[in-house]
Amino acid sequence: MAEPAAGKTEQPPAAALPELPPEYMQPGLADRARQWLSEEGPWWLCSFVFHLVLICSLLLVGGKAIEAVIDEAPAFDEVRVETPADVPQEIERFEIGETPIDPTELSTDTLTLEKPAQLAQDEIYYDDNPVFSPAGGGIPGGGGQPDLGGLGGFDIKGIGAGPAVKGRGGVGVGVGTGTHAGRGGDGWGFGGRGTGSRKAMLASGGGTRQSERAVAGALNWIARHQAKNGAWPLKGYTALCTDQTCTGPATAGDRPAAGTAMGLLPFLAAGQTHQSKGPYKKTITDGIYFLTKNQKPDGDLRMGGAMYDHGLAAIALCECYAMSNDKSLRPHAQAALDFITKAQDPKGGGWRYTPGEAGDTSVVGWQVMALKSGQMGYLNVDPAVFEKARAFLESVSTGAGSDRKGGFFGYTTPGRGLTTTAVGLLCYQYMGVQRDDPAMIEGTEFLMKNQPGQGSRNIYYWYYATQVMHNQPGPDWDAWNRKMRRYLIDTQCKDGCAAGSWDPSEP
């Protein structure tokens, strides 16, 4: 056997990355052709004959053309995305690096920053500034704050019908001056995700240059781990990796609907849709197409999962429709909401794993969030559904002494669970409960005693609790946001294929 060269040691061969399950791989050309001929061929033939006859009739008859009446748009179909010449076909890894902290604007441009921008020293502010200001951190306030409603705001819509009503910290409805991504003023609802109000919202919400670069890196990681069929696999996703730095694939059964929804929602939260110009247009289009293609005629989006999965997928469809105003998405989003309505427990008012089952707070949270997203997008939501859901939440709530309608929430019975309390409080906000309500005060005080930090990772709790605190601007939100923001920035992976993600095994 030959001896290794001097100064060099043999490296063991790298272990092969796992294979992606076959359902996430695109079928071959021959398979796609056979499937198209069997499923779409007859319809295309009929369409061809119909249009041929129509054209011949126009040629023979002539005369004045009459514009056809346009009714409800057809089902959402995958569209061909023309990639601009300056956008790479393959999504390259985003270099996060170390970035000075300053207020910024999250847009298509900042989502693709390759190098940290250097700031003048007087533009930098530090996260540990002891002085609270409405802008978060140590930035001086810039005068009057915009009336930002929706998921981040100050306006409430009660269970009943009617316009948004200014209130005291609930969650509002409406769409600003425009609902399309990249537009919208200081409006309500999803309008706040457009660039017209994002800078003001980031300042008032405590956004920083460093936190927005962390978001950009995370979106880049998500896009690089999308399967060819548009879904985001939870099991075996590391087959999409370029090295072995990514960790934490699911070990149980796969959940394609939930995984795809969780892949899409961060892009939507960043103001990007399938109609946005930028490197992620095709990513979002393929994800939305996967959901609509696999949705059943009755609106069911579980795809072999449970109501958890359906709720998440419904949120993604409703938000995408509300932000883009794409009429072809409306029937899919509405059908998803109708399925939630029919799946509600007729007795207790909750939801659980299967339609009609007695509820638990965790599953209820996803369904209420989907219903609220639909309501904010002006889809049809029966107010009675919220009333029944609130009755369920009250049945699992408890408070100081023997109060059954306090600010703590259990799972299926009254209790004081940390995560379930955060879920219950967010649902209360969606239902119009005001921030000075005794239950909200009691519940948020409980959350503030359990703030995020090293060694206490509870992603599910943080997800809901952060939204609750964000919807109640003030010193408590500022304190919560600083800890949450710093922890996420400090623990984000910065090397290899895992760059932009977070290691699920870390404390």
C-alpha positions in Angstrom: 0.0 0.0 0.0 1.4 3.4 -0.9 2.3 5.7 1.9 0.6 9.1 2.2 2.6 12.1 1.0 4.6 13.9 3.7 2.7 16.5 5.6 -0.7 15.2 4.5 -3.2 12.9 6.2 -5.8 10.9 4.5 -9.4 12.2 5.1 -12.2 9.7 5.6 -14.8 9.8 2.8 -17.7 12.1 3.6 -20.9 10.3 4.4 -23.5 10.5 1.6 -26.4 12.9 2.2 -29.7 11.2 2.6 -32.0 10.8 -0.4 -35.1 13.0 -0.6 -38.4 11.0 -0.5 -39.6 10.4 -4.1 -42.8 12.4 -3.6 -40.7 15.6 -3.5 -38.9 14.9 -6.8 -40.2 16.1 -10.1 -41.4 13.3 -12.5 -39.5 12.6 -15.7 -40.4 14.1 -19.0 -42.1 10.9 -20.2 -44.1 10.6 -16.9 -45.2 14.2 -17.2 -46.2 13.7 -20.8 -48.3 10.6 -20.0 -49.9 12.4 -17.0 -50.7 15.5 -19.1 -52.2 13.4 -21.9 -54.5 11.5 -19.5 -55.5 14.5 -17.3 -55.3 17.6 -19.5 -55.2 16.3 -23.1 -59.0 16.1 -23.6 -59.5 19.6 -22.2 -56.9 21.1 -24.4 -58.3 19.4 -27.4 -61.8 20.8 -26.6 -60.3 24.2 -26.0 -58.4 24.1 -29.3 -61.5 23.1 -31.3 -63.6 25.7 -29.5 -61.2 28.5 -30.2 -60.7 27.4 -33.8 -64.5 27.6 -34.4 -64.6 31.0 -32.6 -61.8 32.4 -34.8 -63.4 31.1 -38.0 -66.7 32.6 -36.9 -65.1 36.0 -36.4 -63.4 35.9 -39.7 -66.6 34.9 -41.5 -69.0 37.2 -39.7 -66.8 40.2 -39.0 -68.3 43.2 -37.3 -67.8 44.8 -33.9 -66.2 42.7 -31.2 -67.9 42.7 -27.9 -65.8 42.3 -24.7 -66.7 39.2 -22.7 -68.0 39.5 -19.2 -65.3 38.3 -16.8 -66.6 36.3 -13.9 -64.8 34.5 -11.0 -61.2 33.7 -12.0 -60.3 30.0 -12.5 -58.3 28.0 -10.1 -54.7 29.1 -9.4 -52.3 27.7 -12.0 -48.6 27.7 -12.1 -47.3 30.5 -14.2 -44.1 30.8 -16.1 -41.8 33.2 -14.2 -39.5 35.2 -16.3 -36.3 35.6 -14.4 -34.7 39.0 -14.9 -31.2 38.9 -16.4 -29.6 40.3 -13.3 -31.1 37.6 -11.0 -29.2 34.3 -10.8 -31.1 31.2 -11.8 -29.7 29.3 -8.8 -30.1 30.9 -5.4 -26.6 31.3 -3.9 -25.8 31.2 -0.2 -26.3 34.5 1.6 -23.3 35.8 3.6 -24.7 37.1 6.9 -21.5 38.4 8.5 -21.3 40.9 11.2 -23.3 44.1 10.6 -23.6 47.4 12.5 -27.1 47.9 13.9 -29.3 50.7 12.5 -32.9 51.3 11.5 -33.6 50.0 8.0 -36.2 49.0 5.4 -36.8 45.4 4.5 -37.4 45.3 0.7 -36.5 43.2 -2.3 -33.1 45.0 -2.4 -32.2 44.4 1.2 -33.3 40.8 1.0 -30.4 40.2 -1.4 -27.6 42.3 0.2 -24.3 40.5 -0.3 -22.1 42.7 1.9 -22.8 44.5 5.1 -23.3 48.2 4.7 -20.8 50.3 6.7 -22.4 53.1 8.8 -21.1 56.2 10.3 -20.5 55.9 14.0 -23.2 58.3 14.9 -25.8 56.2 13.0 -25.1 53.2 15.1 -27.2 52.5 18.2 -26.7 49.9 20.8 -29.3 47.3 21.9 -28.5 47.8 25.6 -29.5 51.5 25.8 -31.4 51.8 29.1 -33.7 54.5 27.8 -37.0 53.2 26.3 -38.3 54.9 23.1 -41.3 53.9 20.9 -38.8 53.1 18.1 -37.1 50.3 20.1 -33.5 50.2 21.2 -32.0 53.6 21.8 -33.3 55.4 18.7 -34.9 58.8 19.4 -38.6 58.9 18.4 -39.4 60.7 15.2 -42.5 62.5 16.3 -46.0 61.1 15.9 -46.1 57.4 15.2 -48.2 56.2 12.2 -51.6 54.5 13.0 -50.4 51.0 12.1 -53.1 48.5 12.6 -53.4 44.9 11.4 -51.2 42.3 12.9 -49.0 44.9 14.5 -51.3 47.5 15.7 -53.7 49.6 17.6 -57.0 49.0 15.9 -59.6 46.3 16.6 -62.4 44.7 14.8 -64.9 43.0 17.1 -66.6 39.7 16.3 -69.5 41.5 14.6 -69.5 42.9 11.1 -68.6 46.5 10.4 -65.6 48.7 9.7 -62.4 48.8 11.7 -62.8 50.7 14.9 -60.0 52.4 16.7 -59.4 50.7 20.0 -56.9 50.0 22.7 -54.5 47.3 21.4 -56.6 44.7 19.6 -55.8 43.5 16.1 -57.4 45.3 13.2 -58.7 44.7 9.7 -58.0 46.6 6.5 -55.4 46.9 3.8 -53.9 50.4 3.6 -53.8 52.3 0.4 -52.8 49.2 -1.6 -52.7 45.5 -0.9 -49.9 44.6 -3.3 -46.5 43.7 -2.0 -44.3 46.8 -2.3 -47.2 49.2 -2.1 -49.4 50.5 0.6 -49.1 53.4 2.9 -49.4 53.6 6.6 -52.5 51.4 6.3 -54.0 48.7 8.3 -53.9 44.9 8.0 -51.5 43.5 5.4 -50.9 46.9 3.9 -48.2 47.4 6.5 -46.1 44.8 4.7 -45.6 47.0 1.7 -42.6 49.2 1.4 -44.8 52.3 1.8 -45.0 51.8 5.5 -42.3 49.2 6.3 -39.7 51.6 7.3 -42.0 53.3 9.8 -43.2 49.9 11.1 -39.7 48.6 11.5 -38.7 51.7 13.4 -41.7 51.6 15.7 -41.4 47.9 16.1 -37.7 47.8 16.9 -36.3 46.6 13.7 -32.5 47.0 13.1 -30.1 46.5 10.3 -28.7 43.4 11.9 -32.1 41.9 12.5 -33.1 42.5 9.0 -30.0 40.9 7.6 -30.8 37.9 9.8 -34.2 37.8 8.1 -32.6 38.0 4.7 -30.2 35.1 5.6 -33.1 33.0 6.9 -35.1 33.5 3.7 -32.1 32.5 1.7 -31.8 29.3 3.6 -35.5 28.5 3.2 -35.3 29.1 -0.5 -32.3 26.8 -0.9 -34.1 24.0 0.8 -37.3 23.9 -1.3 -37.9 20.7 -3.2 -38.4 20.6 -6.9 -42.1 20.2 -6.7 -42.5 23.4 -4.7 -42.9 21.8 -1.3 -40.7 22.1 1.8 -40.1 18.6 3.2 -39.7 18.2 6.9 -38.4 14.6 6.7 -35.2 14.1 4.6 -34.8 17.7 3.7 -31.1 17.4 4.1 -31.0 15.7 0.8 -31.2 19.2 -0.6 -28.1 20.3 1.3 -24.7 21.0 -0.2 -22.9 19.8 3.0 -23.6 18.3 6.4 -23.9 21.5 8.5 -27.8 21.4 8.5 -29.4 19.4 11.3 -32.8 18.4 12.6 -34.7 16.6 9.9 -38.0 15.2 11.1 -37.8 11.6 12.2 -41.5 10.8 12.1 -43.9 11.0 9.2 -43.6 13.9 6.8 -46.1 16.8 6.8 -45.9 18.4 3.3 -48.7 20.9 3.9 -47.3 22.2 7.2 -43.8 22.2 5.9 -44.7 24.2 2.8 -46.8 26.7 4.7 -43.9 27.3 7.1 -41.7 27.7 4.1 -44.0 30.3 2.6 -45.0 32.4 5.6 -41.7 34.0 6.2 -41.6 35.3 2.6 -45.1 36.7 3.0 -44.2 38.3 6.3 -41.3 40.0 4.5 -43.7 41.5 2.0 -42.9 39.1 -0.8 -45.5 37.3 -2.9 -45.7 35.4 -6.2 -46.2 38.7 -7.9 -43.2 40.4 -6.4 -40.1 41.3 -8.5 -37.1 39.6 -7.0 -35.1 36.4 -6.7 -37.9 34.6 -4.7 -40.8 35.1 -7.1 -40.5 31.5 -8.5 -39.9 30.1 -5.0 -43.2 31.5 -3.7 -45.1 30.7 -6.9 -44.0 27.0 -6.8 -44.9 26.8 -3.1 -48.4 28.3 -3.6 -49.0 26.1 -6.6 -48.1 23.0 -4.5 -50.7 23.9 -2.0 -53.5 24.6 -4.5 -52.7 21.6 -6.6 -53.0 19.3 -3.6 -56.1 20.9 -2.1 -59.2 18.8 -2.2 -62.5 20.1 -3.7 -63.9 20.6 -0.2 -61.0 22.9 0.7 -59.1 20.2 2.8 -55.3 21.0 2.9 -54.3 18.4 5.4 -52.5 16.2 2.8 -52.4 13.2 5.1 -51.8 15.3 8.2 -54.2 16.9 10.7 -56.0 20.1 11.3 -52.6 21.6 12.4 -51.5 21.2 8.8 -54.7 22.6 7.3 -54.6 25.7 9.6 -51.0 26.5 8.6 -51.7 26.0 4.9 -54.9 28.1 5.1 -52.9 31.0 6.7 -50.5 30.9 3.8 -53.2 31.0 1.1 -55.2 33.7 2.9 -52.2 36.0 3.4 -50.9 35.5 -0.1 -54.4 36.3 -1.5 -54.8 39.4 0.7 -51.4 40.7 -0.2 -51.5 40.1 -3.9 -55.3 40.4 -4.6 -54.8 37.6 -7.1 -58.4 36.6 -7.9 -57.4 33.1 -8.9 -56.3 32.4 -5.3 -59.6 33.6 -3.7 -61.6 30.4 -4.3 -58.7 28.3 -2.8 -58.4 30.6 0.3 -62.2 30.7 0.8 -62.5 27.0 0.5 -59.8 26.5 3.1 -61.7 28.8 5.5 -65.0 27.0 4.8 -63.3 23.7 5.7 -62.2 25.2 9.0 -65.8 26.4 9.7 -67.2 22.9 9.0 -64.5 21.2 11.1 -65.3 23.2 14.3 -66.6 21.2 17.2 -70.3 21.9 17.2 -70.5 21.5 21.0 -67.3 23.0 22.5 -66.3 25.4 19.7 -62.7 24.2 19.3 -60.7 22.2 16.8 -58.3 19.2 17.2 -56.7 16.7 14.9 -59.8 15.6 13.0 -62.9 17.6 11.9 -65.6 17.8 14.6 -63.3 16.5 17.4 -63.4 18.2 20.8 -60.7 21.0 20.7 -57.4 21.7 22.2 -55.8 25.2 22.5 -52.8 24.5 20.3 -54.9 23.5 17.2 -57.4 26.2 18.0 -54.7 28.8 17.7 -53.8 27.9 14.1 -57.5 27.9 13.0 -58.2 31.3 14.6 -55.1 32.7 13.0 -56.3 31.5 9.6 -59.8 32.9 10.1 -58.4 36.2 11.1 -56.1 36.3 8.1 -59.1 35.6 5.9 -61.2 38.3 7.6 -58.4 40.8 7.1 -58.3 39.8 3.4 -62.1 40.4 3.1 -62.9 36.8 2.7 -66.2 35.4 4.1 -65.9 34.4 7.7 -69.0 33.7 9.8 -68.8 35.8 13.0 -70.4 32.9 14.9 -67.2 30.9 14.4 -65.2 33.4 16.5 -67.9 33.4 19.1 -67.8 29.6 19.5 -64.0 29.6 19.5 -64.0 32.2 22.3 -66.4 30.0 24.3 -63.9 27.2 24.0 -61.0 29.4 25.1 -63.0 30.6 28.1 -63.7 26.9 29.0 -59.9 26.2 29.3 -59.0 29.5 31.0 -58.4 30.3 34.6 -57.3 33.3 36.6 -56.5 34.6 40.0 -58.6 32.8 42.6 -61.4 30.9 41.1 -62.1 33.1 38.1 -62.8 30.9 35.1 -62.2 33.7 32.6 -58.8 34.8 33.6 -55.6 35.3 31.6 -54.1 31.8 31.9 -55.0 29.0 29.5 -54.7 25.2 29.6 -54.6 22.6 26.8 -58.0 20.8 26.9 -59.0 21.8 30.5 -58.4 24.9 32.6 -54.7 25.4 33.3 -51.7 27.7 33.3 -49.5 26.4 30.5 -46.9 28.7 29.2 -47.4 28.1 25.5 -51.1 27.6 25.7 -51.4 30.9 27.6 -49.6 32.7 24.8 -51.9 31.1 22.2 -55.0 32.0 24.1 -53.9 35.6 24.6 -53.2 36.0 20.8 -56.6 34.6 20.0 -58.2 37.0 22.4 -56.4 39.9 20.6 -57.8 38.7 17.3 -61.2 38.6 18.8 -61.0 42.3 19.9 -60.2 41.9 23.6 -58.6 45.2 24.7 -55.1 45.5 26.3 -56.6 46.9 29.5 -58.9 43.9 30.0 -58.1 42.2 33.3 -57.4 38.8 31.5 -55.0 40.5 29.1 -53.2 42.3 31.9 -52.9 39.1 33.9 -51.7 37.0 31.0 -49.1 39.4 29.7 -47.6 39.8 33.2 -47.2 36.1 33.1 -45.4 36.2 29.8 -43.1 39.0 31.0 -42.0 36.7 33.8 -41.0 34.2 31.2 -39.0 36.2 28.7 -36.7 34.6 26.0 -33.1 33.9 26.7 -30.2 31.5 26.5 -30.9 28.0 27.8 -34.7 28.4 27.7 -35.5 27.8 24.1 -39.1 27.2 23.4 -39.8 28.2 19.8 -43.5 27.5 19.9 -44.0 29.6 23.0 -41.8 32.4 21.6 -43.7 32.4 18.3 -47.0 33.2 19.9 -45.8 35.3 22.9 -43.8 37.6 20.6 -46.9 38.4 18.6 -48.9 39.0 21.8 -46.3 41.5 23.1 -45.8 43.1 19.6 -49.5 43.9 19.5 -49.2 45.8 22.8 -46.5 48.5 22.1 -44.8 50.0 25.1 -42.0 49.3 27.5 -42.9 45.6 27.9 -42.6 45.1 24.1 -39.3 47.0 24.0 -37.8 44.8 26.7 -39.2 41.6 25.1 -38.0 42.5 21.6 -34.5 43.4 22.7 -34.0 39.9 24.3 -35.7 38.0 21.5 -33.9 39.9 18.8 -30.4 39.6 20.4 -30.9 35.9 21.0 -31.9 35.2 17.4 -29.1 37.2 15.9 -26.5 35.7 18.2 -27.6 32.0 17.6 -28.2 32.1 13.9 -25.9 29.8 11.9 -23.4 31.7 9.8 -21.4 29.0 8.0 -21.9 26.4 5.3 -25.2 25.2 4.0 -26.8 25.9 7.4 -26.1 29.6 7.1 -29.2 31.6 7.8 -30.9 28.8 9.9 -30.9 27.9 13.6 -29.6 24.7 15.1 -32.7 23.0 16.7 -30.4 21.0 19.0 -29.0 24.1 20.7 -30.5 25.3 24.1 
